[in-house]
Amino acid sequence: MENMKLNNGYMIPEIGYGTWQSPDSEVTVNGVKAAIACGYRHIDTAAAYKNEESVGEGIKESGIARKDLFVTSKVWNTQRGYEKTIAAFEKTLSDLDLDYLDLYLIHWPASKKDYENWEEINLETWRAMTDLYKAGKIKAIGVSNFKPHHLEALMKTEVKPMVNQIEFHPGFMQEETVKYCRENGILVEAWSPLGTGRMLTNPDLQEIASHYGKSVAQICIRWCIQHDVLPLPKSVTPSRIEENSNVFDFEINAEDMQRIDALENFGGSGLDPDEVDF
């Protein structure tokens, strides 16, 4: 597994181990340990996942030095704003039992559906994250689920976002957002690169996977990487955790990449950052 470079020069491993929907229990502790044991060095969690303590325990029990790991978490919607974000970060750090985070993200943007001053709320949250970054408590900062119109105000601030973690998988490529991020030096990460499993039963992807002697999951992860998007596959099954990391011994040819790109939306979550009610 190689590293990708963020716009501040910090390096990030090119596949992350996702922990969304993983319970705060030994299941997640063991999942994190299994991921690290088979080569993952990038772990992604969030306060809203309610599993940070288990993720932290898995990191501790892995036996790998902290400096060799890249750990991401996110501030939840109810904690937006300057003071609340600072407090949320300190709780996340405590729950993970870490001294610093490699990456901290705004989980969802405030939007005009719920707030007249949505842009101001996002900027105040970002100001808190910028101060934490400048204090050395976070090595990189970014956002999640931000569309270009959510990003525009942040791009005018002292520290620009380094990452935008969005839903990205076959059938749902978010071309406008990805293009905006590329033009502004923001690395795109893919949450739910397997469509929470919905990709796995698609006949087109199954046919392509059989051609390469790979699983559909491996095809989806490799497809993300070839689009210069960092995938965050999630599993708590050790064999699948390992399988999801074994995507560097093949390359999807241009014809198959185009075929995957052309798939219609069949597995999207339906979550629109401007319309969500949480």
C-alpha positions as CSV (number, residue, x, y, z in Angstrom):
1,M,0.0,0.0,0.0
2,E,1.4,3.3,-1.0
3,N,0.7,6.8,0.3
4,M,-1.0,9.8,-1.3
5,K,0.0,13.4,-0.6
6,L,-2.4,15.9,0.8
7,N,-2.1,19.6,-0.2
8,N,-0.1,20.4,3.0
9,G,2.4,17.7,2.2
10,Y,1.2,15.2,4.8
11,M,1.0,11.6,3.6
12,I,-2.1,9.4,3.7
13,P,-2.2,5.6,3.0
14,E,-4.2,5.0,-0.2
15,I,-6.8,2.7,1.3
16,G,-8.5,3.2,4.7
17,Y,-10.3,0.8,6.9
18,G,-13.8,2.1,7.4
19,T,-15.7,1.5,10.7
20,W,-19.2,2.9,9.9
21,Q,-21.9,0.6,11.4
22,S,-19.3,-1.3,13.4
23,P,-20.5,-1.7,17.0
24,D,-18.7,-0.4,20.0
25,S,-17.6,-3.9,21.1
26,E,-15.0,-6.6,20.7
27,V,-16.2,-7.0,17.1
28,T,-14.7,-3.6,16.2
29,V,-11.7,-4.0,18.4
30,N,-10.9,-7.3,16.5
31,G,-11.8,-5.8,13.1
32,V,-9.3,-2.9,13.6
33,K,-6.6,-5.4,14.8
34,A,-7.2,-7.6,11.8
35,A,-7.0,-4.7,9.4
36,I,-3.7,-3.5,10.9
37,A,-2.4,-7.0,10.9
38,C,-2.9,-7.4,7.2
39,G,-1.3,-4.1,6.3
40,Y,-3.9,-1.3,6.7
41,R,-2.3,1.8,8.3
42,H,-5.3,4.1,7.8
43,I,-8.3,3.8,10.2
44,D,-11.5,5.9,9.7
45,T,-14.0,6.5,12.4
46,A,-16.4,9.3,13.6
47,A,-18.1,10.4,16.8
48,A,-21.4,9.6,15.2
49,Y,-20.4,5.9,14.8
50,K,-20.3,5.6,18.6
51,N,-17.4,3.2,18.4
52,E,-14.3,5.4,19.0
53,E,-13.4,3.7,22.2
54,S,-13.4,0.3,20.5
55,V,-11.4,1.7,17.6
56,G,-8.9,3.1,20.0
57,E,-8.6,-0.2,21.8
58,G,-8.0,-2.0,18.6
59,I,-5.2,0.5,17.7
60,K,-3.7,0.0,21.1
61,E,-3.8,-3.8,21.0
62,S,-2.4,-3.9,17.4
63,G,1.1,-3.4,18.7
64,I,1.9,-0.9,15.8
65,A,3.5,2.4,16.8
66,R,1.2,5.4,16.7
67,K,3.5,7.2,14.3
68,D,3.0,4.5,11.8
69,L,-0.8,4.8,11.7
70,F,-3.1,7.4,10.2
71,V,-6.3,7.9,12.2
72,T,-9.4,9.9,11.1
73,S,-12.5,11.0,13.0
74,K,-15.3,13.5,12.4
75,V,-17.3,16.2,14.2
76,W,-21.0,15.5,14.3
77,N,-23.8,17.9,13.2
78,T,-25.0,18.7,16.7
79,Q,-21.4,19.8,17.6
80,R,-20.9,22.4,14.9
81,G,-19.7,25.9,15.8
82,Y,-16.4,27.0,17.4
83,E,-16.7,26.0,21.1
84,K,-18.7,22.9,20.4
85,T,-16.2,21.7,17.8
86,I,-13.3,22.2,20.2
87,A,-15.1,20.2,22.9
88,A,-16.1,17.5,20.5
89,F,-12.5,17.1,19.3
90,E,-11.3,16.7,22.9
91,K,-13.9,14.0,23.6
92,T,-12.9,12.2,20.4
93,L,-9.3,12.3,21.4
94,S,-10.1,11.0,24.8
95,D,-12.4,8.2,23.6
96,L,-9.7,7.1,21.1
97,D,-7.1,7.5,23.8
98,L,-4.7,9.3,21.4
99,D,-2.5,12.4,21.7
100,Y,-3.4,13.7,18.2
101,L,-5.4,12.9,15.1
102,D,-4.0,12.6,11.6
103,L,-7.2,13.9,10.0
104,Y,-10.4,15.5,11.4
105,L,-13.4,16.2,9.2
106,I,-16.7,18.1,9.4
107,H,-19.1,15.1,9.0
108,W,-21.9,17.0,7.1
109,P,-22.2,20.6,6.1
110,A,-24.8,22.9,7.6
111,S,-27.2,23.7,4.8
112,K,-29.8,26.4,4.0
113,K,-32.6,23.9,4.5
114,D,-32.1,24.1,8.2
115,Y,-30.1,27.3,8.8
116,E,-30.3,30.8,7.4
117,N,-26.7,31.3,8.6
118,W,-25.5,27.9,7.3
119,E,-22.4,29.3,5.8
120,E,-21.4,31.1,9.0
121,I,-21.9,27.9,11.0
122,N,-19.6,26.0,8.6
123,L,-17.0,28.7,8.8
124,E,-17.1,28.8,12.7
125,T,-16.7,25.0,12.7
126,W,-13.8,25.3,10.3
127,R,-12.2,28.1,12.4
128,A,-12.1,25.7,15.3
129,M,-10.5,23.0,13.2
130,T,-8.0,25.4,11.8
131,D,-7.0,26.4,15.3
132,L,-6.6,22.8,16.4
133,Y,-4.5,22.2,13.2
134,K,-2.3,25.2,13.9
135,A,-1.8,23.9,17.4
136,G,-0.5,20.6,16.1
137,K,-3.3,18.5,17.5
138,I,-4.4,17.5,14.0
139,K,-2.1,16.9,11.1
140,A,-4.7,17.6,8.4
141,I,-8.3,18.9,8.3
142,G,-11.1,18.5,5.8
143,V,-14.7,17.9,5.3
144,S,-17.2,15.2,4.4
145,N,-20.3,15.3,2.2
146,F,-19.5,18.9,1.1
147,K,-20.7,20.0,-2.4
148,P,-18.9,22.8,-4.2
149,H,-21.3,25.5,-2.9
150,H,-20.5,24.3,0.7
151,L,-16.8,24.4,0.0
152,E,-16.6,27.9,-1.6
153,A,-16.4,29.9,1.7
154,L,-13.9,27.5,3.2
155,M,-11.6,27.9,0.2
156,K,-11.2,31.6,1.0
157,T,-9.9,30.9,4.5
158,E,-6.3,30.7,5.8
159,V,-6.2,26.9,5.7
160,K,-8.0,25.2,2.8
161,P,-9.6,21.8,3.2
162,M,-7.2,18.9,2.5
163,V,-9.9,16.1,2.1
164,N,-13.5,15.8,1.1
165,Q,-14.9,12.4,2.0
166,I,-18.0,11.7,-0.1
167,E,-20.2,8.8,-1.2
168,F,-18.5,7.5,-4.3
169,H,-19.0,4.1,-6.0
170,P,-20.0,2.6,-9.4
171,G,-23.2,4.3,-10.4
172,F,-22.6,7.3,-8.2
173,M,-19.5,9.3,-9.2
174,Q,-20.5,12.8,-8.1
175,E,-18.6,14.3,-11.1
176,E,-19.2,17.9,-10.3
177,T,-17.9,17.6,-6.7
178,V,-14.9,15.5,-7.7
179,K,-14.0,17.9,-10.4
180,Y,-14.2,20.9,-8.0
181,C,-12.0,19.1,-5.5
182,R,-9.4,18.2,-8.1
183,E,-9.2,21.7,-9.3
184,N,-8.7,23.0,-5.8
185,G,-6.2,20.4,-4.6
186,I,-8.6,18.5,-2.3
187,L,-8.2,14.8,-2.1
188,V,-11.5,12.9,-2.5
189,E,-12.1,9.9,-0.3
190,A,-14.9,7.4,-1.0
191,W,-17.2,6.3,1.8
192,S,-19.3,3.3,1.0
193,P,-17.2,2.3,-2.0
194,L,-19.1,-1.0,-2.1
195,G,-22.5,0.8,-1.8
196,T,-22.9,-0.9,1.7
197,G,-22.8,-4.2,-0.2
198,R,-25.2,-3.3,-2.9
199,M,-22.4,-3.4,-5.6
200,L,-21.7,-7.0,-4.9
201,T,-24.8,-8.4,-6.7
202,N,-24.6,-6.2,-9.8
203,P,-24.3,-8.5,-12.9
204,D,-22.0,-6.1,-14.9
205,L,-19.6,-5.9,-12.0
206,Q,-19.8,-9.6,-11.4
207,E,-18.9,-10.2,-15.1
208,I,-16.0,-7.8,-15.0
209,A,-14.7,-9.3,-11.7
210,S,-14.7,-12.8,-13.2
211,H,-12.6,-11.6,-16.1
212,Y,-9.9,-10.5,-13.7
213,G,-10.3,-13.4,-11.3
214,K,-11.2,-10.9,-8.5
215,S,-14.2,-10.3,-6.3
216,V,-16.6,-7.4,-7.1
217,A,-15.4,-5.7,-3.9
218,Q,-11.8,-5.8,-5.2
219,I,-13.0,-4.4,-8.5
220,C,-14.8,-1.5,-6.8
221,I,-11.8,-0.6,-4.6
222,R,-9.4,-0.8,-7.5
223,W,-11.7,1.3,-9.6
224,C,-11.7,4.0,-7.0
225,I,-7.9,4.0,-6.8
226,Q,-7.6,4.3,-10.6
227,H,-9.8,7.4,-10.4
228,D,-7.4,8.8,-7.8
229,V,-10.1,8.5,-5.1
230,L,-9.1,7.0,-1.8
231,P,-11.5,4.1,-0.9
232,L,-12.6,3.3,2.7
233,P,-14.0,-0.2,2.5
234,K,-15.7,-1.6,5.6
235,S,-15.9,-5.1,6.9
236,V,-15.6,-6.9,10.3
237,T,-14.8,-10.3,8.7
238,P,-11.0,-10.9,8.7
239,S,-11.0,-12.7,5.3
240,R,-12.9,-9.9,3.6
241,I,-10.8,-7.2,5.4
242,E,-7.7,-8.9,3.9
243,E,-9.3,-9.4,0.5
244,N,-10.2,-5.7,0.3
245,S,-6.5,-4.7,0.6
246,N,-5.3,-7.1,-2.1
247,V,-5.9,-4.9,-5.1
248,F,-2.4,-4.0,-6.2
249,D,-1.6,-7.0,-8.4
250,F,-3.9,-6.1,-11.3
251,E,-5.2,-3.1,-13.2
252,I,-8.6,-2.6,-14.7
253,N,-8.2,-1.8,-18.4
254,A,-9.6,1.3,-20.0
255,E,-12.5,-0.4,-21.7
256,D,-13.7,-1.9,-18.4
257,M,-13.1,1.4,-16.5
258,Q,-15.4,3.1,-19.0
259,R,-18.0,0.3,-18.7
260,I,-18.1,0.8,-14.9
261,D,-18.2,4.6,-15.2
262,A,-21.2,4.2,-17.4
263,L,-23.3,2.3,-14.9
264,E,-26.5,4.0,-13.9
265,N,-27.2,4.7,-10.2
266,F,-28.3,1.4,-8.7
267,G,-26.9,1.4,-5.2
268,G,-26.8,5.0,-3.9
269,S,-27.7,5.9,-0.3
270,G,-30.0,8.7,-1.5
271,L,-28.5,11.0,1.1
272,D,-28.3,14.6,-0.2
273,P,-26.2,16.9,2.0
274,D,-28.7,19.7,1.2
275,E,-31.8,17.6,2.2
276,V,-30.8,15.3,5.1
277,D,-32.8,15.7,8.3
278,F,-30.1,14.9,10.8
